[in-house]
């Protein structure tokens, strides 16, 4: 049986996506959490999340890159029923490649130095 613990939008580029008093929807207010309207700037697509040695990472495709991998930061408050409230998800560091062979391969991780892929 599946249980949704909480949900929120990932902010892959917080420096460009968080700003107070922007009524145009290009950014979001500082401290937003849970079910807020996502910002229009710096959107990402086809996001995959994975766990590596207890750390969460995401791979995704963005308008300006062929492939990106990021370390995910999470914060939230546990609820009495096992859920999470005030859930926030963001990245503070991104690793990007623009190599065309990496386009659409966000289920694997390219190793730039050797042109190998590890899954």
Secondary structure, DSSP 8 states (H G I E B T S, - for coil): ---------EETTHHHHB-TT-TTSSSB-TT--SS----STT-EEEEEEEEETTEEEEEEEETTEEEEEEEEEEEEEE-TTS-EEEEEEEEEEEEEE--GGGTT-TTSEEETTTTEEE-
